Amino acid sequence: MISKTSIDNLKNQIDIVDIVSSFIELKKSGANFKACCPFHSEDTASFTVSPAKQIYHCFGCSNGGDAIKFVMEYEKLSYPEAIEKIAALTNFNLEYDNNDSQALNTSILDAVNNYYQNNLLSNQIALQYLYSRGITKASIDKFQIGYAPGSNDTINYLRNNFFDLNMAKELGIIDSGSNGLYARFIERITFPIFLQSGKLVGFGGRTISGHNAKYVNSPATKLFNKSALLFGYNLAKENIFQSKEIIITEGYLDVVMLHQAGFTNSVATLGTALTSQHIPLLKKSDAKIILGYDGDKAGMEAAYKASILLAQNDFVGGVVIFQNGQDPADYVKEGRVDELKSLLLHPKYFVEFALDYIVKDNLGNYRFDINRPEEKQKIVVKIEDFLSTLKPVMAEEFKGYAAHLINLHPKYIKTTLGVSSKAQKSNTQKNNYQTSYSPQNQMIDITEILILQGILNYPDKKDIILTALDSSMFDLHREEFEYLLNGNIEMLTSIIARTELQALTLKEYQIQLCDFLLKYYKKQFELISKDKTLTFKEKSTATKEFRIIEQRLKGRNLLPFFNLRKN
């Protein structure tokens, strides 16, 4: 938290005229200053700023307050965010209580960002790549695009400028390994990531040297959580609040090119699916949401999961899928802006898109043979899994659409919502439970669902996680794990749709996963200990193996799956 003394000192030093004039043009009018109100449309100036009273007031819409209130209203920020914004504008150093994460010396991030930008100007290969993608110099400047050089160059820059290397590690700029320090971003075009307040918190980077990982992001830090951030939101928010519409894409270049073409309400997720952690940010603007995703398997899966999440949170909007391997950036580069605009004007409703994906693949083929009753029943179960997570009116409204997709009378599709959200929250405190919210009143295991959801939420960690897991570890959701293992995302509606469960951060998920594995291996070890058919030597070997496993998992280190009784 920002210390109260620090806030009081800031208030004593700032002048409301200086702060307000940083955002709108003020004209002197006697002892006060005037302007047309930025909070409502008007032709005659009724917005007044009083330097004597250090307040503003609009006589047209009655909006008023001090400098902090103005920044909160104008920039759509929370109170702490507005304090930090004003501090940045006035070069005031805030102090924080309890070693708060914001006490980090984030000036290192700003300096490194400038360093990357200067590097780009002298790197013709990186510049030529951007120009070849249709990006203009104006867009490069607007988004502060840069270029990260070799690892030693970045480390030498930090050392030569006497930056704290430990702080640079905390901020995700560098890290250390068996060979010493290394830079997180090496020979990559960089895209700085900002909070909506304009505070720089990390980077995204695209390789131009053929690295296997095309895109990387800053690691999770005290400031950077890619599951809650949207690239370009700091630049798009004004248009988002004015137009009441937001376009969400999959890539940084999509956002840059869309802004270049006039779609300045565009943002992108940071190489991850849209998550429940994005919802508070999206709720602020009360905007219609348009998802613009690629038509490949990854894009369709991301759109499917996002559609379920947005439908359950009552967002208005829909999905636009770009086919033939193209994305929004391609449309802009090829001069097909009018065609792009037409597509974005006619999205598929979230619920309809999700139902389409459950029933058919991206080629329009049925996932099951709907001419066979037993196969059609499987589709009905998946449809009910999804519809039963929506509010009753929404579920009933789209029941007919779902029935039409599979040539079935709507009366055979159940849409019971189940228990209240309060009861759901209470039930999530238990491990196994059964409620009418659960499709077909089946038993579910909260821990197992969270493990499966984590694999979906962190696709870049999927391979590491799966090496530690085996279907034998799952009691109630073994079938879903095998679907996930085989890439059958469309069969995981019952897992994806459970957005009533609090999404875990990567660190929380690591703890949950290690505890889950430890519980499994403890059960295995107990069975071995009680098995009278095993020799003392066999039990002794198993004991040693278990102690190694226990030590690693308690240290939050994953290990490849193996069976204690394999010997």
N, C-alpha and C positions, 0 to 999 in steps of 0.2 A: 504493500500500500504506500501511496505517496504520503509523506509525513504532513500532519496538520500545520506545523510551523512553516514548512516549505511552501504550502499552498497560501498561507497568510502572507508570507514574504512576497510571493508572486503577485498576489492581489494588490499589495501596497506599491508595487513597482510599475505595474502596467497602466497604460492610458487607454480608455475605451475608444477614443478617436483613432489612435494608431492601430488598434486591433481591428475595428470595423472597416477602416479604410484599406486594410490589407485584402479585403474580400469584395467591397463595393466602393464606387466613387462617391465621396461626400463633398458637398458644397457648403461654404460658410454662409450662415444666415443669422446675423446678429451675434448673440452669445453662444448660439448652438450651431450644429451642422445638420444638413438635410439631404435626403435622397429619395428616390422612388423605392418603396418597400420591396425587399427581396423575398418576402414571404407571401405576397399576393400581388395580382396584376393591378396596376394603376398607371394613369398618365400624369397625375399631379402628385408631386412629392409630399407625402404625409408622414414619412419616416424621419424621426428627429433623434439626434444624438446630443446629449448634454455633457460636456466635459466637466462642468461644475459638479453635477450630481453623479457622474460616472455611470449613467444609465442610457438606454435607448428606449424609444416608444413609438409605435405606429398608431396614428389617430384613425387609420382606416380599418385595420384588423385587430387592434388592441394588443398586438404582440409586443412584449417589452421585457427588460431585465438588464443584467450587467453584462460585462464583456464575455464572461464564461458562458452565460446563457445564450448569448448571440452565436458564439462558435458552436455550441451544442446544437442549436436550431439550424444554423446555416449549413454546417458540415455533417449533420445527422450523427453526432457522436455522443457517447456516454460522458458522464461528468469527468472521470479520470482521463479519458481520451482527449477531451477538450482542454483540460489542464496541460497535458503533454503537448498538444498542438500549440497552445499559446506560449509555453516554455520554449518550444523550438523556434517560434517566430521572433521571440525576444532574446534568444541566446541566454536563457535563464537555466541554471543547473538545479534540477529538482533533487530532493533527497527522499529516500525511501526507508520505510520501517521494515524490520524483520528480514533483511537481505532479500527483498522482493526481486523477482526476475527482471523487472524494468530497471534495476540499479546497474545492470550490465553497461559497460561502456560501448554503447551502440555507435559511437562516432567511428569506430573501426570499420563497421559495415559501410558507412557512408564513404569513408576514405577508399576502401577497396572497390566500391562501386565506381568511384571516379577513376581509379586506376584501371579498371576493366574498360571503361568507356574510352579512355585515352589510348589504351592498347588497340582497340578496334580501329581507331582512325589510322593507325600505322600498319594494320594488317590487311593487305589487299585481298588475300584469299578469303578471309572472313567477310569483308565488305562485299566482295563480288558474290559470295554465296547469298547474302541478304538481298542484294540488288537483283540477283537471278530469280529470287522468290517473289519479286515484285515490290519489295519493301523500299520505301523512299527514305531519303535523308531526314525529312521532317518526322517520320514515324520512329526512326532510330533515336532521334533526340527526345521525342515525346515519351517513349517507353524506356529511355535511358539504357538501351541495349549496349552491351559491351563484349569484350573478349578476354577470357582467362588464358594466360600463356602457360608455359611449362611450370611444373611444380616448384622448382628452385627459384624461378623468377618471382613468384608470388611470395614465397617465404623470405627471400632477400628484400623485397619491397617492405614487408612488415618489419624486418630487423632494421633496415636502413632508416626507417621512420620511427624507430623506437616504440613500436606498438607492443603491448603485452601479449606474448604468444599464448599464454594460458587463456587469456580472455578471447583471443582469436579462435582457440579450440572450442571454448564454450559457445561461441556464436556460429560454429559450423564452417568457418573459413578454412581451417586446417585441421589435421588430426595427426596422431602418431602411431607408428606400427613397429614391426621388428627392425626395420631399416631406418627408423627415426621419423622426423616430421615429413609430412607430405600435404600438398594442397588438395582440397576437396574437388576443385574444378580445374581441370587440366585440358588445355587446347579445346575449349568450348566457347561457343557464343553464349553470353549470359543475359538473363532476363531478371532484373531485380523484382522481388516480391514485397509489396507494401501492405500494411494494415490499411483499413479505410481512413484512418486519420492521417495517412501519408508517412507513417513511420516505417522505415526499411527494416525487414526482419530476416531476409534470406534471399536465395537465388535459385533460379532454374537454369540449367545449362544444356545446350545441344551440341553434340560432337560434330566436328567437321573433319576428323582425322580417322574415321572408320572404326571407332570404338564400338564394342558390342552393345553397350548401353547407349542407345541413341539420346535419351534424355535422363538427366539426374536432377535431383533437388537437394537443397540443403538438408542435412540430417535433422531429426527432431531435436530442438533446443528449448530453452526456457521461453524463447520468443516465437519460435517457428513450429507450427503444427499444420502440416500440409492438408490435413483432413478438415480444417476449419477455414482455410484461406481460399480466396479466389483471385487469380491473376487479373490485373487490370481494374479491379473494383474501385480502387482509389481514383482512377481517372473516369470511370463510367458512372459513378454513383449519382452525380448531379443529373445526368440525363435519365438515369433509372428512376429517380424520384420525380422527375418532371413528366416523363412519358408513361410511367407506371408499367414498364415492361423491361425485362432483362433477358438477354440471349446468353445461354451458357453453352460453351463449346468444349472440345477436348484438348485443344492445343494452343500454345502461346502464339504461334504464327497466325492461327485463325483469328485470334483477338486483334492482333496488330493490323492485319489486313482488313478486318471488318471495320475497325475504327477508321482506317484509311479511306474506306468506301462510304463513310458517314453513319455506320451503325455503332455509334459511340456508347451504346448501352450494353456492349458485349464484354463478357468475362470468360474465364476458363478455370476448370479444376486443375489441380497441380499433379497431373499424372496419376490421379486416383479417382475412384468413383465418387459421385456426390454422396455425402454422408449426413447423418443426423446432426453432426456438428456444424454443418453449413446452414441448417434451418434457421437459427436465431438471426444470422446475418441477412438471409433472404426475407425473413418476416418483417424486417425493419421498413422496407419500402412498400410492402403490400402490393408488389408488382406481379403482373402476368409473367409466367416463365416459359421461354421457348428453349427447348433442348435441341441443339444442332450437332448431331453425332454422325460418325462415319458408319457406312453400311457393312463393314466387316464384322467378324464374329465378336471381337472385343468391343466394338462400338455398340453393337446391338445388345450385348449383355449389359454394358454400362447404362444404356438408355432404359433397358428393362428394369434394372434395380432402381434407377433414379425415378422412373415413372411410379413405381410402387411407393417409394418414400414420399414423393410430392403429392400423390393422390391421397395418401393417408393423412397428410398434414394440410389438406384442404387448399392446395395451391391451384390457381386457375392457369391454364396453358396447355402445352402439348409438345409433341416430338416431331422433329424434321430429320429424316434419315437421308444422308447424301450417298448416292449409289455410284457404281462404276469406279470405285477407288478414289473418288474425289472428296474434297472437303471444302468448307467455306472459303479458305484462302485461295483455292484453285478458281472458284467462281469470280472472285475479285480480280485476280491476276489476268484471267481471260476476258475481262470486260463484260461479264454476264451478271452485272449487278441487278438489273431489272428482274432477271430470272430468279436470282437469289432472293430478292425482296418478295417475289410472288410466293416462293416456297415457304418463307418465314411467316407469311400472312395466313397460311393454311396448314397449321400443324395438326397432327393426330392427337386427340385427347389422351391424357396420361392413362386413364383406365382402359380405353379402347386399345391403346398400344400394348399395354401389359397383357390384356386378354388375347390379342393377336399373337403375341410372342409365346404365350402358354400353349396356344392351339397349333400354330404354324411356325415353320422355320423362316429364315430370311428370303427363301426362294418361293415362299407361298405354299409349301408342301405340308400336309398334316403330319404332326408328330406321331399320331396314332391312326389306326384304321377306324374311321368313324362309322363304317358300315358293319362293324362287329360290336355288339352290345357291351361285351366285357372290356373292349378297348375304349369305347366311348365313355364308359364309367370311369376309367382312369383319368380322362380329360376333365370330366365333371368334378372329380375330387380336387384336381389342381385349381380349377376355376373357383370352387367353393373355398379353398384355402385362401385365395386372394380376396374374393368378394366379402368374406366374413370378417376381414380386417378393416373394412370401410364403414363409414357411418351408414345407418339403415337406408336413408333416402338415396344416397349415392349407390349403394349396393343394389337396391331395387331398380333404380334408373337404368343401370347397365346390365341387369340380369337378362333382359330381352336381347341385347346385343350379343351377349355370350351364347345364349341359346341358339341364336341365328347362325353363329359361326359353326356350330356342330350339328345343325339341323335337328334341334330338340325342342320340345315344348318348355317354356320358361318355368312351369310349375315343378319341374323335376330338379331345378337348381335351388338349393337352400342358401339363404343369405343372412342367417342369424348372426347378429353382432356379438352377443355374449355379455360378459360382465362389464361393469363400469371401469373407467380408467383407474379409479382409486383402488378398486379391488384387484385390478391387474398389477398395480404397483405393489400392493401388499403380497400378492402371490409370487412376485419375482424374488422375494426374500427367501423363498423355499427353493430346494433343489429340484425335486420332482413334484409336479402338481397336475391336476386335471381340472379344467374349467370349460364352460361352454364357449369360451373364446378359442380354445384349442379346436382346430378342425376335427369334426366327427367325435368330439369329446375325448380325444386320445390323450394318453399320458405324454408329457414332455419333460425333458431334462434341461434346465436353464443353463447349466455349465456346458453341456454338450453343444447346445445351440450357440452359445457365445464363442466356443472354439471354432465352430463351422463359420459363423459370421466373420470372425477375425481373418480367416483364410480368404474370404471374399473381399473384405475391406482393405487388406494389405496384399494385393496381388504380386508386388515386387518381392515379398517375403514368402510367397506360397511354396516354392521348392524347398526352402530351408525347413518350413513348418512341417510339410508332408513327409520329409525324411524321418521325423520324430514320431509320426503317428501311424497307427494301423487300425483297420476296421474292428479288430477284436477289442479295442479300447472303448468302443461305443456300445452302450446297452440299448438305448431307445432310438438312437438316430444313426444306426450303422448303415442303413440303406442310403440315407442322405449323404453320408460321408463318401460312399462308393460312387454316388452320382457326381459329387464334387471332384473326386479323384479322376473320373473319366471325362470331366469337362461338360457334363450334362446340366448346365446352369438352369435350363428351363424347367428341370424337375425339382428345383429347390425353392419353389414358391413359399412353402410353409416355413422355411428358414429366413429367406429374404424379407418376407412380409412381417416378421416379428420386430417391427420398429418400436414397439413399446418397451423393449429392453434397451437400457442405456449402452450406447456404443462405447467400447473401450479404446483408450489411447494405446499407442503401440507399446508403451512401457507397462501399462495395466494389463494388456493382452499377454505380454511376455510372462508376467507374474501368474496370470490365470492359467496359461498353458503349462508352465512348469509345475504348478500345484496339481493340475489335472493329471499330468504324467506321473508325478510322485505318488498320487493316490492309486493310480493303476499298478505301478510297480510294487507298492506296499501290499496290495491285494495278492499279486503274484507271489511275493516273498512269503506271505502268511500261508498260502497254500502249500508252498514247498516245505515250510517249517513243520506243517502238520502231516505231510505225506509220509506214511510209514514204509512205503516201498522204496524210498530213496536211502542211499547209504550216507554215513556221516561225512564222507569225503565230498559227495555230491552236494549235500546241504552246506558244507563249509565253503565250497566254491561259489555257490549261489549267494551266500552271505557276503563274501568279499565283493562279488559283482554288485550286489544291491547297495553296499556302503559307498561304492564309487558313484553309482547312479544317484543315490541320495545326496551326496556331497555336491555333485554337479548341478542338480536341479535346485537345491537350496541356494546355490550361488547364482541361480537364474541363467544357467548355461544349458542350451539344448543338446541332446545327443541323439544319434541315429537310433531308430527303433530296433530292439532285439528282444528275443524271448529268453527270460532268465532260465527257463528249463530246457534250452536247446541242447545242453550237454547231458 
